[in-house]
């Protein structure tokens, strides 16, 4: 078996004549143009059209990138986990592909001697997610909480040829995915290669507009180290012969380029040094780092070329000269009027409030969301209604979450997921926000994903 690293979590796994492209994100511009690769990818999606299958772990565009998919051969079958909801399947089918949903924890023969097994990150048990992240509310409504089926959007994949085993953990997070990873360890025994996330992908802390420079740096380091610690949990459990930190690497482009300083990311070389100094990781486990396009032979334990670490000065120069001038997808839209927002706000608020009630969430927190021309949408999470106000309203005794976005992106989100989605705007770092007092309400941010008409 061999693994070829393309970029971030995009890899090709092959055994004999059978190959699988995992999580295709090759072209820059994920998350509405915000995420780019560094170093830049030097080949095109068409260069990997010779694979037999495509595996997509979950819906986020750094794993399921629509523009990359549309450049691939739509005759290639796409494999996904059989989730409780069908939005991943529908999105891939909309790009012209046939999708095969794989049952949870069922070893499937792909061809030759290559097999694959897909497992939901929460081991298909909503209680697992709830125990770690208090998120059984991801069920469609309160009455369906705790039913069977995965409430998570992530999955992991096991590839084996009968002798060697490769575990692709993608964005699965510790400790929520501990049980699923433990299941793999018990079933397969020795893990030859584990590929895992080593950094944090999201809009925190760089999205906080109420943090000082010093606070942003402090939170960046805390979150960066926590991501490495989470990876240690997997490595201690799995005891793989080799492991490869690979998922979650990106560089912010456009007007967000100045936020790269605050993104909670380690370089892969930093991750390797951290893991190699960690006593909880078995001394027999060896870290593998691959440049884009290079191979690791799992059986031989050899790679096609030595890894070249990123030069931070060259990266900064590339950001300044290449990435900072790029435009986001929504920047070609005309600037909306307040009347246009007024067309979508009432239905969007009703949708938000219905979801809030459906998951049993109620809070006195008020949300103040920027619209256009210094107007804001003000609403609460307790059913008290909404209003459009001129200027930032005066503070009250309520907790407040203030959210600032480009009006063109805000309008797209309010119109509906066909145009843009709140969660992707947040992960892409398009959302600037403050929280007073500083208490994060996960259910509020989840419900915001339904603020659309």
N, C-alpha and C positions, 0 to 999 in steps of 0.2 A: 504493500500500500504506500501511496505517496500523497502528500498534501502540498499544494501550490498556493502560496499566499498572494492574493491580488492587491487588496487594500482593506484596512479596517477589518470587518468581519467577513469580507468576501474571500472565500477560498474555493479551491477545486480539490475534491477528494477523489482519488482514482485507485482502482485495483484491476490489473489486467487491462481489458479493453473497455471497462465500464467506468464512467466518471460522473460526478455530481458537482454542479456549481452551487455553492451555498451563499445565500443572502446577497444577491447582486446589487451592489452600489459602486459603479465604476465612474460615472460622469459626475462632475462637480454639481453642486446646486441643490442638495437635499434640504428639506425644511424651508421651502420657498426661496431658495438661493443662498441661505445663510451658511451652510456647511460645505466646506471644500476639503480636498485632500492635500496633504503635504508630506513628503515630496509629491509633486503631481504625478498622476498615473500616465504612463507612456504608451498605453495601447487602448483600443476601443472595445466596446461590448462585442462587436462582431468577431473579435479575436478569440472568444471563448464559445463560439457557436457550435463547436464540435463536441460538446458534452452530451451525455445521454439523458440527464435529468437536471432540474433546478429544484433546490430545496429552499423554501422561504420560512424562516423561523417565526416571524411576526410582522405586523403591519407597518412599523415605523420606517420612514423612507430611507434611513441609512441601512436598512435590511431588505426592504421591498421598494426600490426606487423606480417609480413609474417611467421616467425618461430612459433609464438603463434597460428596463424590461422591454420597452417599445423598440429598442435597437437589437434585441436578441431574437433568435428564430422562434416564432410562436408555435412551431411544431414540436418543440421540446416540452415534454410533460413536466408539470410543476407539482412538487410534493409538499404538502403542509400537514400540520397536526389537525385532527378533527376537533375543532373548537366548539364550544357551546354556541357561539355566534358565528355567522357566516360572512362577516364583513371582509375578512382577508380573502376568502375564496372569491367573493364578488368583485373585489378590486383587481385581482389577478385575471379573472375571466374577462373583465372589461378591457384588459390590455391584449386580449385575443388568445389567451392560453387555455389549454385543458388542465384542470386541476384535479389531483387525486388526494383525497383526505385520508390520512393514515390513522388507524385506531391507536389510542394511547397504549404505549408499552407493548407493541406487537412487532416482532422481528419480520421484516418484509424482504423478500428476495428481489434484488434489482437486476441481476444478470451476472453471468460468470460466477465468481465466488463472492461477490459483494452483496452485503445485506445492510439494511438500515432499520433503525428503531427510533421513533419519535415519541418524546414524553413531554407533557405539559409541565411548565416550571413549578406549578403548585401540585404536581402529581395527580391532577384531575380531582382534587379535593378542595372545595372552596374554604373549608375550615382551616386549611394550612395557610392560605393567604390571610384569612382573618386573624389567625393567631400571631402572625408576624407583623402585618401592616394594617390591621383593623379594616380590611377592605372586603368583607363579604358583601358590602353594599354595591359591589360591581355587578351583582345580579340585577336582572331587569327591573325588579321591584321588590319591596320588602317581603312579599309573600313567597318569593322564590329563593330567598337566601338559604344557603345550605343545601341546595339540591345538587344532584350529581352533575358532573361536567366542570371543565376548567373555567374559573373566573378570571384567569390571567390571560395576557395576550402573548406571552413568550413561550418558547419551547426549546428543548435541547434535542440533539440527534446523536445516536450511536451508529457508527459505521464499523463493520467487521468483515473480514474475509475468511473466518473460521480459525485463523491463527492470531491475527493482530486486531486490536480494537482502538478506534479513535473516537473520542467523545468531544462533540462540539457543543459547548455550553452557551454560546451566543451571548445574549444579555441576561441570562438567568442569574438571579441575585441570591447571595447568601444572607441570611439563613433560610429564606423562604424555600429555596430549591434544594435544601439539604436532604429532604426525604427522597425526592426523585433521583438525586445524584447517588444517594446511598443504595437505592434500588438497582441502579446501573452497576454499582460496584459489586453488589451481592450476586447479580446475575452473570456478569462477565468476568469477574475475578480481576485479573491483571489488566489495567488500563495502560496501553502503550503510549498514547499521546492524548493529553487533555488540552483543548483550546478554550480560553476563558477570557472574560472581560477583566480589565485591570484598572479601569479609570471610570469616572463618572460622566455620564452624558445627560445633560439637562440644563435648565435655565438658572440654576442656583449655584453659586451665589451671584454670578455676574449680572443677573437681572434685578438685583436689589438696588433701587434708586435712593433708599434711605440709609445705606451703609457708607461709612467713610472709606477712603482708600485702605486704611489700616484694618478696618473690620472686614473688608472684602478679602484682603490677603490672608487674614487669620482664618476666615471661613473656607477659603479655597484650600488651604493646607489641611484643615481638619477633614474636609470632605475627600480630598485626595488620598490622605492616609487611610481613611475609613474604607475607601474602595479597595486599596491594597490589602487591608485586613480581611475584607470579605473574600477576596480571592484566596487568601491563606486558608480560610475555612475549607474551601473546596479541595485545595492541594493536600491538606492534612487528612481529609477524609478519603480521597481517591488514591493517594500515593502513586501517581503515574510514573512511568519510566521517564517520560518527557512531558513537558508542558510548554504551551505557547501563548503568552499574553497577546491578544490581537484585536479585540472588539472595542469600539467606542472612541477610536482616534479620529479627530477632525480638527479643522481650523476655521474660525469664523471669518466671513468675508463681508464685503460691502461696508455699510456704516457701522456694522457691529465689530469690525476688525479691532477696534481699540479695546474691546472687552476681552480679547484673548489673554491678556495679562491675568484676568481673574477666573478663567476657566479651570475647574478642578481636575486637571489632567496631569498624569505622569508621562514622561517619555517611556518607551519600551525599555530603554537601557536603565532608567531609574527603577522601573518595575523589576527587571532582572536582578539588579543589585539588592533591592529590598528583599526579594524572595530568597536569594542565595545567602543572605545574612540571617534569615529567620530559622530559629532552631526547631520550630514545630513542623517544618517541611522535611520530609525524608531526605537524607543525604544522597540517596540513590537517584533522586529525581533531578533531571537536567533541564535547564531552561533553553528553549529554542527560539531564536529571533530570525526572521526572514525578511529580506528586502522584497519589494514588489516584484512578482514574477518568478521568484526563486522557489525551489522545491525542498521538501524534507522527506527522505526515504525512511519510513517508519521501521521497516524490518532491519535495515542496515544501520540505522541511527546516524545517517549522514545527510548533510544539506548541500545544495548545489553551489553555494557561494557563501563566504563569510558575511555577517551582517555589518552594515555600515551605519553607525549612529547618526542621528540628525544633528546638523550643525545649527545651534540656536541663532547665530548671527545671520546665516543664510536664510533661515526660516523667517526671521524678522524682515529681512530685505524683500523676500518674496511676498509677504503680507503687504508691505508698503507699496511695492511696485506693481503687483499683479492683483491681489485680492481686494484691497481696500477700495478700488474703483469699480468693482462689480455692482450690478444692480440686482435687487430682489425681484421676484416674479410679479409682485403686486405693484411695483413702482411704475409700470407702464399704464396702470389704470388712471383714469381722470380722478382728480380730487373730488370726493363726494360732497354733496350738500347736506345740510341738516335735515332737509325734507326727505332725502333718501334714507337716512337713518330712521326717521320717523315711520317709514313704511314697514320696517322690519322689527323695530324694538318691541312693540306689544306682543307679537307672536313669539319672539325669541324669549322674552321674559316669561311668558306662560309655559313655554317648553322647559326652561330652567326650573321654574317653580314646581312643575309637575314631577320632574325628576327628583328634585329635593324632597318633595313629599313622598314619592315612591320609595325612596331609600330610607325614609324615617329620619331625615336630617333637619334640624331646626336650630337656628342660631340668630342672635341679635346683631351679628356682624353686618355692616353695610358695605356694599361694594360701590366704588366710584370709578367708572370706566370712561376713559377719554373717548370722545366722538370726533368732533371737528370744530374749528374756530373757537376753541376754549370752552366748548360745551361738553358736559359729562352726563352719562347715564348713571343715575343713583338708584340703587335698589337694595333690598334686604333679603336675608335667608330665613325669614320667619313669616313670609306671606303678606307683608305690609305694603306691597306694591312697589311701583317704580315711578320715576320722574326724570325728565331731561332738564338740567339746570345750566345756567350761564356761569361759568367759572367754577373753581373747586369749592364745594360747599364748606361752610364752617364746621369744625369738628364738634361732635356731640360726645355723649358718654359711651356710645356704642364702640365696639371694636371696628376698625376701618381697614379695608384692603383697597388701596388705590392702584389702579392699573393704567399704564400708559402704552399705547401702541400707535403706529402709523394709521391714520384714519382709513386708508385704502385697505389695509389688512383687517382692521376692525369690521369694516363693512362686509368684506368677504366672509368673515366668521359668522356674522349675524345672518347672512343670507343662507348659509348651510354648508355641510361638510363637502358638497361637490366643489365648493370654491376654496374653503380653508377651514381649518379645525383649531380650536383653542389649544388643545394639547400639543399639537405640532408647532404652533406659534410659541408656546412656552419652552418646549425642548429646543427649538431653534434659536432661542434667546431674543426673539422679537418683542417679548413682553418685559417691560420695566414695571416693577411693582414695589410697594411698601406695605408693611403690616404694622398697625399700631393698636394695642401693644403687640409685641412680636411673638405671636402664638399661631403656628401654622395649622390650619384646619383642612385636612386632606379631603374631607367630604365636600367642602365648599369648592375646592379646585376641581374635584371630579364633576360636580354639578355644573361648573362653568363650561364644561365640554358640551353641554346641552343648551347653552345660550345661543340658539340659532332658530331661525324661522322655518 
